[in-house]
Amino acid sequence: MEDSVKSAKKSKMMADADSVASLKALGTEAVKAADSVAKAKKDALAELFKNDKEKAKSDSLHKAELKEGETYKADEKQVKLYYEKDIPKGTVLLTNARIVTMKGDEVIEKGDILIENNRIKEIGISGSLDAGKAKVFDMSGKTITPGFIDTHAHMWPTWGLHKNSVWMYAANLAYGVTTTRDPQTATTDVLTYGNMVDAGMIPGPRIYSTGPGVGYWMYNLKSLDQTKNILKQYSKYFNTQYIKMYRVGNRQHRQWVIMAAKEQKLMPTTEGGLDFKLNMTQLIDGYPGHEHSIPIYPLYQDVTKTIAESKMAVTPTLLVAYGGPWAENYYYTTESPLHDPKLNRFTPYEELNSKARRRAGGLGGWFAPEDHVFTKHAEGINAIFEQGGLAGIGSHGQLQGLGYHWELWSVASGGMKAHDALKVATISGAEALGLDKELGSIEVGKLADLVIMESNPLENIRNTNTITHVMKNGRIYDGNTLDEVYPTSRKMDATPWTKVAPVSNTTLK
């Protein structure tokens, strides 16, 4: 009878207790009783499932369903948005120019290019094309190349608030950059800015991007299936065509990313990260892109030939070179960007003066010429390119517009022929981005992106900065002002980022 009373009391205590705290409040006897009952139930279930496999499977599925139900899933409704892309109407003939087509080593010393709407219709020796009623521009003495391609362009406009003009876009276009790829945008704002450019709402180069990087700070990759789901953000929702695998973890993680990218038809590039062994394993695993310089010197043929034959496109970003002073410091100390009228037109006062008026502290400083390393890195790029490899010009957003030319000259500084340097700036960059069927060379059917220069860059690569006109998508702009001259005559409004300098309005001395 006494045992029965004790058992009843224990049962009541168990019924009353609905948490660990309330159990403890009832005393140690209640805690021991609860533990005893819980252990007995667990043992009984284990024995049951041991003897009945079907019940064990059913229980496992039930628990999985409960766990799945605990994860919040939003209802998804697909909404398609459309906008009309800007395609100019009309036919224009550019005559009597030196044309560097980028079809091998072809140079037409005196040729014509006929453009209809936004595509190249015909190319030939001057006087050989039937232009009909086309608008004619005489380019005598000038050199025409395809539009420049920046394969590592950080052009980060205002985040969280879309503006109607972007000075970075205008600056790059004025300096001949007609196509860009940003390999790490940090935010998704760039996606809609790119749409605004395509729609003709704001002037700028073609905007391609990876969207925010697939980075170690963002994702904890645990399986191939989870990785595939993560990349759907880019392939399905962002529709970027590109991603940047930003040091996500160990080699297994990196392989999951490239496997998922291949399945979803995304082109991944990588972060160099000052790690030669990492760079080589990424190459071996099939990554088609490499950002920043290979961080050792010299590169021997076992490395350069392997990179060349793998077709892993290397964008060395020498303006922020690894292993020594950044190349941009060389140009800041040997050029006069602060007093460049064109650069001042396309760059806000605070931006340019904070970079170019003095180079102290974190900005770098003055270095002896022999301390610079960018020419050594350029030798490796030259070796890769000469063996049939791919390279790109990436200005890294260091100095919008003019910085692209600094980077191009830096890549050429390792002994590269001027014609090859121009190929890296155009057709090689296009192939690196998978855009070579539409861009990168002057060929019939391709998009009409062209750079027109006063002086011949084949004689001196620094002549790339003698731009008189830029054609992007069939529209011709004045190279100094970005005023559109064809097919619609209109002025470029630079007032959103420029200010009129104060003038004296008093006779007081």
C-alpha positions in Angstrom: 0.0 0.0 0.0 2.9 2.3 0.9 4.6 1.6 -2.5 1.4 2.3 -4.3 1.0 5.7 -2.6 4.6 6.7 -3.4 4.0 5.7 -7.1 0.9 7.9 -7.3 2.7 10.8 -5.8 5.5 10.4 -8.4 3.0 10.3 -11.2 1.3 13.4 -10.0 4.7 15.2 -9.8 5.4 14.1 -13.4 2.1 15.4 -14.6 2.6 18.7 -12.9 6.1 19.2 -14.1 6.3 20.7 -17.6 9.9 21.9 -17.7 13.3 21.3 -16.2 12.9 24.3 -13.9 9.6 23.1 -12.5 11.0 19.6 -11.9 13.9 21.0 -10.0 11.5 23.1 -7.9 9.8 19.9 -6.8 13.1 18.5 -5.4 15.7 15.9 -6.3 13.2 13.0 -5.9 11.1 14.4 -8.7 14.1 14.9 -11.0 15.3 11.3 -10.4 11.8 10.0 -11.1 11.6 11.9 -14.4 15.0 10.7 -15.5 14.0 7.1 -14.7 10.7 7.3 -16.7 12.5 9.0 -19.6 15.2 6.4 -19.7 12.6 3.6 -19.6 10.7 5.1 -22.5 13.8 5.6 -24.6 15.0 2.0 -23.9 11.5 0.6 -24.8 11.4 2.6 -28.1 14.9 1.4 -29.0 13.9 -2.2 -28.4 10.8 -1.7 -30.4 12.6 -0.2 -33.4 15.3 -2.9 -33.2 12.7 -5.6 -33.6 10.4 -3.7 -36.1 12.4 -2.1 -39.0 9.2 -0.7 -40.6 8.3 1.2 -37.5 11.8 2.5 -37.2 11.7 3.8 -40.8 8.3 5.3 -40.3 9.5 7.1 -37.1 12.6 8.4 -39.0 10.5 9.8 -41.8 8.1 11.3 -39.3 10.9 13.1 -37.5 12.3 14.4 -40.9 8.9 15.8 -41.8 8.7 17.5 -38.4 12.1 19.1 -38.9 11.2 20.2 -42.4 8.1 21.8 -41.0 10.1 23.8 -38.5 11.9 25.5 -41.4 10.1 28.6 -42.7 9.4 28.6 -46.4 8.0 31.6 -48.1 5.4 31.3 -50.8 7.0 32.1 -54.1 5.3 34.0 -56.9 7.2 34.6 -60.2 6.8 38.1 -61.6 8.4 38.9 -65.0 9.5 42.4 -65.7 10.3 43.8 -69.1 12.1 46.8 -70.4 12.9 47.9 -73.9 16.6 47.8 -74.7 18.2 50.8 -76.4 18.9 50.1 -80.1 19.6 53.2 -82.2 18.1 53.4 -85.7 20.2 54.5 -88.7 23.2 53.7 -90.9 26.6 55.3 -90.5 29.9 54.9 -92.4 33.3 55.5 -90.8 35.8 56.1 -93.6 39.6 56.3 -94.2 40.6 54.9 -90.8 43.3 52.5 -89.8 41.3 49.5 -88.6 42.9 47.0 -86.1 40.3 44.3 -86.3 41.7 41.8 -83.8 41.2 39.0 -86.3 44.6 37.6 -85.8 47.1 40.3 -86.7 44.9 41.9 -89.4 45.3 45.7 -89.8 43.5 47.5 -92.6 45.6 50.6 -93.1 42.9 52.6 -94.8 39.5 51.1 -94.5 35.8 51.7 -94.0 33.2 50.3 -91.5 29.5 50.4 -92.2 27.2 50.2 -89.1 23.5 49.6 -89.3 21.6 50.3 -86.1 23.8 48.7 -83.4 25.7 46.1 -85.5 28.6 46.1 -87.9 27.2 45.4 -91.4 30.3 45.6 -93.7 34.1 46.2 -93.5 36.4 46.9 -96.4 39.1 48.9 -98.1 38.2 52.6 -98.3 35.8 53.3 -101.1 34.7 49.7 -101.6 31.5 49.8 -99.6 28.1 50.9 -100.9 26.9 53.1 -98.1 23.7 54.4 -99.7 22.3 57.2 -97.6 24.4 56.5 -94.6 25.8 59.3 -92.4 29.5 59.6 -93.2 32.3 60.4 -90.7 35.8 60.9 -92.2 38.3 59.3 -89.8 41.4 60.0 -91.9 44.6 59.5 -89.9 42.8 57.9 -87.0 43.0 54.4 -85.6 39.9 52.3 -84.8 39.9 49.3 -82.5 37.1 47.3 -80.9 35.8 48.8 -77.6 37.9 48.1 -74.6 36.8 45.4 -72.1 37.5 45.7 -68.4 37.3 42.2 -66.9 37.7 43.4 -63.3 35.8 46.6 -63.0 34.6 47.8 -59.6 32.2 50.5 -60.4 30.0 50.8 -57.2 27.3 53.4 -57.5 25.3 54.7 -54.6 23.8 51.7 -52.7 20.3 51.5 -51.6 19.2 54.6 -53.5 19.2 54.5 -57.3 20.4 57.7 -59.0 19.7 58.9 -62.5 23.4 59.3 -63.4 26.5 57.4 -62.5 29.8 59.3 -62.9 31.8 56.0 -62.8 29.9 54.7 -65.8 30.4 57.9 -67.8 34.1 58.1 -67.0 34.8 54.6 -68.2 32.8 55.0 -71.4 34.6 58.3 -72.2 37.9 56.5 -71.9 36.8 53.8 -74.4 35.7 51.1 -72.0 32.5 49.7 -73.6 32.1 46.5 -71.6 32.8 45.7 -68.0 32.6 42.8 -65.6 32.5 43.4 -61.9 33.7 40.2 -60.2 32.3 41.2 -56.7 29.7 43.8 -56.4 29.0 43.4 -52.7 25.3 44.3 -53.3 22.6 43.6 -55.9 22.0 47.3 -56.8 24.3 46.9 -59.8 21.8 44.5 -61.5 19.2 47.2 -61.9 21.8 49.9 -62.7 22.9 47.6 -65.6 19.3 47.4 -66.8 19.1 51.2 -66.8 22.2 51.3 -69.0 20.7 48.7 -71.4 17.5 50.7 -71.6 19.4 53.9 -72.6 18.4 55.7 -69.4 22.1 56.5 -68.4 25.3 56.4 -70.5 27.8 53.8 -69.6 29.5 50.6 -70.8 27.8 47.2 -70.9 27.5 46.2 -67.2 28.1 42.5 -66.4 28.7 41.3 -62.9 28.9 38.3 -60.6 26.6 39.9 -58.1 27.7 39.6 -54.4 30.6 37.1 -54.1 29.9 33.5 -53.1 32.2 34.0 -50.1 33.4 32.4 -46.9 31.7 35.2 -44.9 28.3 34.4 -46.4 27.9 30.7 -46.7 28.7 27.6 -44.7 28.7 25.0 -47.5 27.8 21.5 -46.2 26.8 19.5 -49.3 26.6 19.6 -53.1 22.8 19.9 -52.9 23.0 22.9 -50.6 25.6 24.5 -52.9 23.3 24.1 -55.9 20.5 25.7 -54.0 22.8 28.7 -53.1 23.8 29.2 -56.7 20.2 29.3 -57.8 20.2 32.8 -56.4 22.6 33.8 -59.1 21.3 31.6 -62.0 17.6 32.0 -61.4 17.0 35.2 -59.5 20.0 37.5 -60.1 20.5 36.1 -63.7 24.1 37.2 -63.5 25.7 34.5 -65.8 28.8 34.9 -63.6 29.8 34.2 -60.0 32.9 34.7 -58.0 34.0 31.8 -55.8 35.6 33.8 -53.0 37.6 31.3 -50.9 34.6 29.4 -49.7 36.5 26.8 -47.7 38.5 23.7 -48.4 39.0 22.0 -51.8 35.8 19.9 -51.4 33.8 23.1 -51.0 35.4 24.7 -54.0 34.7 21.6 -56.1 31.0 21.7 -55.1 30.8 25.3 -56.3 32.2 24.6 -59.7 30.1 21.4 -60.1 27.0 23.4 -59.3 28.1 26.3 -61.5 28.6 24.0 -64.5 25.1 22.5 -64.0 23.5 25.9 -63.8 25.6 27.3 -66.7 27.3 30.0 -64.6 30.9 31.1 -65.4 32.8 31.2 -62.1 36.0 33.2 -61.4 38.1 33.1 -58.3 39.9 35.2 -55.8 43.7 34.9 -56.1 44.2 35.6 -52.4 48.0 35.7 -52.4 48.1 31.9 -52.4 50.0 30.2 -55.2 49.0 26.7 -54.1 45.3 27.7 -53.9 45.6 29.2 -57.4 46.9 26.0 -58.9 44.3 23.8 -57.3 41.6 26.1 -58.6 43.1 25.8 -62.1 43.3 22.0 -61.8 39.7 21.8 -60.7 38.6 23.7 -63.8 37.9 27.2 -62.7 37.9 29.4 -65.9 38.9 32.7 -64.3 41.6 34.0 -61.9 41.5 37.5 -60.4 44.7 39.4 -59.3 48.3 38.5 -60.0 49.9 35.1 -59.5 51.8 36.0 -56.3 55.3 34.7 -57.2 58.1 35.7 -59.6 59.4 34.5 -61.9 56.8 32.2 -63.4 58.5 29.3 -65.2 57.1 27.5 -68.2 55.6 24.6 -66.2 53.2 27.2 -64.7 52.7 29.6 -67.7 52.2 26.8 -70.2 49.7 25.0 -67.8 47.7 28.2 -67.3 47.8 28.9 -71.1 46.6 25.4 -72.1 43.9 25.3 -69.4 42.4 28.6 -70.8 42.1 29.9 -67.2 41.8 33.6 -67.9 44.1 35.7 -65.7 43.2 39.3 -64.9 46.3 40.5 -63.0 45.0 43.9 -61.7 48.5 45.3 -61.6 47.3 48.6 -60.2 47.0 46.7 -56.9 49.9 44.3 -57.6 50.9 41.6 -55.1 54.3 41.5 -53.5 55.3 45.2 -53.8 54.1 48.7 -54.4 50.9 49.0 -56.3 51.4 50.1 -59.9 48.9 53.0 -59.5 51.5 54.7 -57.3 53.9 54.7 -60.2 51.5 56.6 -62.4 50.4 59.0 -59.6 54.0 60.0 -59.2 55.0 60.1 -62.8 51.8 61.5 -64.4 49.7 64.6 -63.6 46.1 63.2 -63.2 45.1 66.0 -60.9 45.4 68.5 -63.7 43.9 66.4 -66.5 40.9 68.4 -67.9 39.1 65.3 -69.1 39.6 63.4 -65.9 38.3 66.3 -63.9 35.2 66.5 -66.1 34.3 62.9 -65.3 35.4 62.6 -61.7 34.0 64.4 -58.6 36.4 66.9 -57.1 36.6 65.2 -53.7 37.2 61.8 -55.4 40.1 63.0 -57.6 41.8 65.3 -55.1 41.7 62.7 -52.3 43.6 60.3 -54.5 45.8 62.5 -56.6 46.8 65.6 -54.6 49.0 63.7 -52.2 49.8 60.0 -51.7 50.5 59.5 -48.1 49.7 56.9 -45.4 47.4 54.2 -46.6 47.3 55.5 -50.1 51.0 54.5 -50.7 53.6 57.1 -51.5 56.8 57.5 -53.5 58.8 54.4 -54.5 62.1 54.0 -56.4 61.3 52.7 -59.9 63.3 49.5 -59.2 61.1 48.7 -56.2 58.0 48.3 -58.4 56.9 44.7 -59.2 54.2 45.2 -61.8 56.6 44.9 -64.7 57.7 41.5 -63.3 54.2 40.3 -63.1 53.6 41.6 -66.6 56.4 39.3 -67.9 54.4 36.3 -66.6 51.2 37.6 -68.3 53.1 38.0 -71.5 54.5 34.4 -71.3 51.0 33.1 -70.8 49.5 35.1 -73.7 52.3 34.2 -76.1 51.6 30.5 -75.4 47.9 30.9 -76.4 46.5 31.7 -73.0 43.8 34.2 -72.0 44.3 37.4 -70.1 42.3 40.5 -69.3 42.7 44.1 -68.4 41.2 44.8 -65.0 41.4 48.3 -63.5 40.0 47.2 -60.1 38.1 50.5 -59.9 41.2 52.3 -58.7 40.8 55.4 -60.9 37.7 55.2 -63.1 38.3 55.6 -66.8 42.0 56.7 -67.0 42.9 53.8 -64.6 42.0 51.3 -67.4 44.8 52.8 -69.5 47.2 52.7 -66.7 46.5 49.0 -66.2 46.8 48.3 -70.0 50.1 50.0 -70.1 51.2 48.1 -67.0 50.3 44.7 -68.6 52.2 45.8 -71.7 55.3 46.8 -69.6 56.6 43.2 -69.4 57.8 43.0 -73.0 54.4 42.5 -74.6 53.9 43.8 -78.2 51.5 46.7 -78.5 49.2 44.6 -80.8 49.1 41.8 -78.3 48.3 44.3 -75.5 45.4 45.6 -77.6 44.2 42.0 -78.0 44.3 41.5 -74.3 42.2 44.7 -74.0 39.6 43.5 -76.5 39.3 40.0 -78.0 41.0 38.1 -75.2 38.9 39.9 -72.6 35.8 39.1 -74.6 36.7 35.4 -74.8 37.6 35.4 -71.0 34.0 36.5 -70.4 32.4 34.2 -73.0 31.3 37.2 -75.0 33.6 36.8 -78.1 30.8 35.9 -80.4 29.3 39.4 -80.0 32.2 41.6 -78.9 36.0 42.0 -78.9 36.7 42.2 -82.6 35.6 44.3 -85.7 33.7 41.7 -87.7 30.5 41.6 -89.7 27.5 40.9 -87.4 29.2 41.8 -84.2 27.9 44.6 -81.9 29.2 48.1 -82.9 31.5 48.9 -80.0 34.5 50.9 -81.2 37.3 53.2 -79.9 38.6 55.9 -82.3 42.0 57.3 -81.5 43.9 60.3 -82.9 47.3 58.5 -82.7 48.3 55.0 -83.5 48.5 52.7 -80.4 50.5 50.1 -82.5 53.4 52.5 -82.5 53.1 53.5 -78.8 50.6 51.7 -76.5 50.2 55.0 -74.6 48.3 56.4 -77.6 45.3 54.5 -76.3 44.6 57.7 -74.4 44.2 59.8 -77.5 40.5 59.0 -77.9 38.5 61.3 -80.1 35.3 59.3 -80.3 33.8 56.2 -78.7 31.0 54.1 -80.3 29.0 51.9 -78.0 26.1 49.9 -79.3 25.9 52.0 -82.5 25.9 55.4 -80.8 28.9 57.7 -81.3 30.1 59.9 -78.4 32.7 62.7 -78.3 35.7 61.2 -76.5 36.4 64.4 -74.4 32.9 65.4 -73.4 30.7 62.2 -74.0 28.3 64.4 -75.9 26.4 62.1 -78.3 27.1 63.1 -81.9 25.2 60.2 -83.7 22.4 59.3 -84.2 21.0 61.9 -81.8 22.9 65.1 -81.1 22.7 65.7 -77.3 24.9 67.1 -74.6 26.2 65.0 -71.7 25.0 66.4 -68.4 28.0 66.2 -66.0 26.5 68.6 -63.4 25.3 65.8 -61.0 28.9 65.2 -60.0 30.7 68.4 -61.0 30.6 71.9 -59.4 31.4 75.3 -60.8 34.5 76.6 -59.1 33.9 79.7 -57.0 34.8 83.0 -58.6 35.7 86.4 -57.0 32.7 88.8 -57.1 34.3 91.7 -55.3 37.0 94.3 -56.0 38.5 93.9 -52.6 42.1 92.7 -52.5 
